[in-house]
Amino acid sequence: MRHSTIIGTGFYVPPNICTNDDLAQMMDTSDEWIQERTGIKQRHFADDGIGSADLAKHAAEMAIEDAGMTNKDIDMIIFATLNPDVFFPGSACILQSIMPFDTIPALDIRQQCTGFIYAVAIADRFIRSGWCDHILVIGAENHSCGLDFTTRGRDVAVLFGDGAGAVVMAPTDNVDEGVFDFTLHAQGEFYDTLWLPAPYGKYKGRITPEMMERGEHYPKMDGRTVFRHAIPRFCEAISEVLEKTGYSIEDVDLFIPHQANDRITNMVAQRTGLPKEKVVSNIARYGNTTAATIPICICESRQDNRLKKGSLLLAAAFGSGLTWGAFLMRWSI
Ligand SMILES: CC(C)(COP(=O)(O)OP(=O)(O)OC[C@H]1O[C@@H](n2cnc3c(N)ncnc32)[C@H](O)[C@@H]1OP(=O)(O)O)[C@@H](O)C(=O)NCCC(=O)NCCS
C-alpha cells in the first residue's frame, strides 16, 4: 500500500553563537539559572537581514542533495514556521523564489513547536493519496529578530534559537518502512499562554505605538501553564501513536522529542519508560528552534549513526496553540 517515507535530510544553523553569559550582558539572568531550568548552554542567532526562508534554503539544498534529487524533482513545499519572513505571503513562497523552484504548490503551516509533526502528517496524506510524489518538508525559524533582549523579556528570550531543518518525503510501497501513523491535536482555548500579541489583525493599523510601548510585538508566555500542559500532552501523543500502530514503547529505537526544555524531555522519558540512551537531546547547543528542532535532530542523529536504516523512530512535540502530536516511522535510508 502506498504511503510515505523520508529519503533525504538537511539542516542549518547560522554561525553566530550566543552563550548564556552573552545574554547575561543584556538582561538580568545567569548561565546557572538558564542551565538549571532548561538545559540550554548556547543558541545560534542569524545576522540581520537573514530570514527564516534564507535559513531554510541551506537545509533544503542539503536535503534535496541527500535525496539524490534536484529542485526539479520536488512537487510541493510545506514550510512550518512561527517566524514567517513577512505577514504575507508565506515563507514557502519566499523560499520558492530564492531556491528557485518551478510553479509547484508552496504551503506555510503555523503550528509552532508542533509544526514539523503537522507538516509530515500533511505530506504523508498528499503522498498516500497519489496527488504528488516528492515533498520538501521544512521547519525554519529566525527567532532572534523578534525577541525582547531586556530583563522584561528574559523568560522567553533565553529559550529560543535560530535554525532550519528539512526532509524530502517520497512514496514507498514497502509496508515495513516509512511513516506508520501520526496523531495531531490542538486546544485553542490556551492560545494566549504562548503567543505574539502584535501585530494584531483586528486592530486598525495592526500595531500602534502604545502596543509597542507595552512590548506586545514580543512573544508572551505563561511558562508555568505551558510547562504543566506539556508533560501529559507529550505522553498522551506517544501512547496514542503507539496504540494506533500496535507498537510498544520497548520497540522504539530512537525518540526525538521537540526540544522545549530538558526538564520536560526527562520527565516525559521517565513517565513513558524510555531509557536515556534512546532519547535525543541537542537543546544545550541550539535552544528551542521550534519547528526546526525535530528535523535538525533527525539529521544530526543520522550523522551520529544513532538513526539507521531499520530504526523505529518516534517523534513527538508540544507547543504554542496549544498544539501537540507525534509520528512513528521505520527509518528507510
Ligand atoms: C520558562 C521556565 C523555564 C521558567 O521556569 P520556572 O521554574 O517556571 O520559573 P518561573 O516562571 O516560576 O520564574 C521563577 C523566577 O525566575 C525569574 N525568571 C524568569 N526568567 C528568568 C531568566 N531568564 N533569568 C533569571 N530569572 C528568570 C522569574 O521572574 C521568577 O522570579 P520571581 O520568583 O522573583 O517572580 C519554565 O516555566 C518552562 O520551561 N516552561 C515551559 C516553557 C516552554 O517550554 N516553552 C516552549 C514551549 S514549546
The ligand as a Tripos MOL2 file, in Angstrom:
@<TRIPOS>MOLECULE
LIG
   48    50     1     0     0
SMALL
NO_CHARGES

@<TRIPOS>ATOM
      1 C1         10.1870   29.2220   31.4220 C.3       1 LIG1
      2 C2         10.5730   28.2840   32.5490 C.3       1 LIG1
      3 C3         11.9380   27.7050   32.2670 C.3       1 LIG1
      4 C4         10.6160   29.0830   33.8220 C.3       1 LIG1
      5 O1         10.9410   28.2200   34.8940 O.3       1 LIG1
      6 P1         10.1230   28.2880   36.2600 P.3       1 LIG1
      7 O2         10.7930   27.4060   37.1970 O.co2     1 LIG1
      8 O3          8.6940   28.0000   35.9160 O.co2     1 LIG1
      9 O4         10.3340   29.7720   36.6570 O.3       1 LIG1
     10 P2          9.2190   30.8410   36.9970 P.3       1 LIG1
     11 O5          8.4840   31.2470   35.7440 O.co2     1 LIG1
     12 O6          8.4210   30.2970   38.1270 O.co2     1 LIG1
     13 O7         10.1240   32.0210   37.4770 O.3       1 LIG1
     14 C5         10.8940   31.9220   38.6350 C.3       1 LIG1
     15 C6         11.6310   33.2140   38.8160 C.3       1 LIG1
     16 O8         12.6580   33.3280   37.8180 O.3       1 LIG1
     17 C7         12.5240   34.5820   37.1450 C.3       1 LIG1
     18 N1         12.9860   34.4360   35.7950 N.ar      1 LIG1
     19 C8         12.2540   34.2240   34.6730 C.ar      1 LIG1
     20 N2         13.0620   34.1340   33.6110 N.ar      1 LIG1
     21 C9         14.3180   34.3100   34.0560 C.ar      1 LIG1
     22 C10        15.5710   34.3260   33.4330 C.ar      1 LIG1
     23 N3         15.7300   34.1560   32.1220 N.pl3     1 LIG1
     24 N4         16.6710   34.5140   34.2170 N.ar      1 LIG1
     25 C11        16.5720   34.6760   35.5260 C.ar      1 LIG1
     26 N5         15.3830   34.6750   36.1760 N.ar      1 LIG1
     27 C12        14.2770   34.4870   35.4460 C.ar      1 LIG1
     28 C13        11.0810   34.9310   37.2570 C.3       1 LIG1
     29 O9         10.8830   36.3060   37.1030 O.3       1 LIG1
     30 C14        10.7350   34.4530   38.6410 C.3       1 LIG1
     31 O10        11.1450   35.3940   39.5530 O.3       1 LIG1
     32 P3         10.2330   35.7250   40.8470 P.3       1 LIG1
     33 O11        10.1420   34.4240   41.5840 O.co2     1 LIG1
     34 O12        11.0240   36.7850   41.5310 O.co2     1 LIG1
     35 O13         8.9090   36.1750   40.2810 O.co2     1 LIG1
     36 C15         9.5280   27.1520   32.7110 C.3       1 LIG1
     37 O14         8.3000   27.6780   33.1420 O.3       1 LIG1
     38 C16         9.3150   26.4090   31.4430 C.2       1 LIG1
     39 O15        10.1840   25.7210   30.9680 O.2       1 LIG1
     40 N6          8.0910   26.4890   30.8910 N.am      1 LIG1
     41 C17         7.8100   25.8710   29.6350 C.3       1 LIG1
     42 C18         8.3100   26.7990   28.5880 C.3       1 LIG1
     43 C19         8.4020   26.1650   27.2550 C.2       1 LIG1
     44 O16         8.8210   25.0430   27.1250 O.2       1 LIG1
     45 N7          8.0220   26.9260   26.2360 N.am      1 LIG1
     46 C20         8.1090   26.4880   24.9060 C.3       1 LIG1
     47 C21         7.0130   25.5310   24.6490 C.3       1 LIG1
     48 S1          7.3480   24.6580   23.2270 S.3       1 LIG1
@<TRIPOS>BOND
     1     1     2 1
     2     2     3 1
     3     2     4 1
     4     2    36 1
     5     4     5 1
     6     5     6 1
     7     6     7 2
     8     6     8 1
     9     6     9 1
    10     9    10 1
    11    10    11 2
    12    10    12 1
    13    10    13 1
    14    13    14 1
    15    14    15 1
    16    15    16 1
    17    15    30 1
    18    16    17 1
    19    17    18 1
    20    17    28 1
    21    18    19 ar
    22    18    27 ar
    23    19    20 ar
    24    20    21 ar
    25    21    22 ar
    26    21    27 ar
    27    22    23 1
    28    22    24 ar
    29    24    25 ar
    30    25    26 ar
    31    26    27 ar
    32    28    29 1
    33    28    30 1
    34    30    31 1
    35    31    32 1
    36    32    33 2
    37    32    34 1
    38    32    35 1
    39    36    37 1
    40    36    38 1
    41    38    39 2
    42    38    40 1
    43    40    41 1
    44    41    42 1
    45    42    43 1
    46    43    44 2
    47    43    45 1
    48    45    46 1
    49    46    47 1
    50    47    48 1
@<TRIPOS>SUBSTRUCTURE
     1 LIG1         1 GROUP 0 **** ****
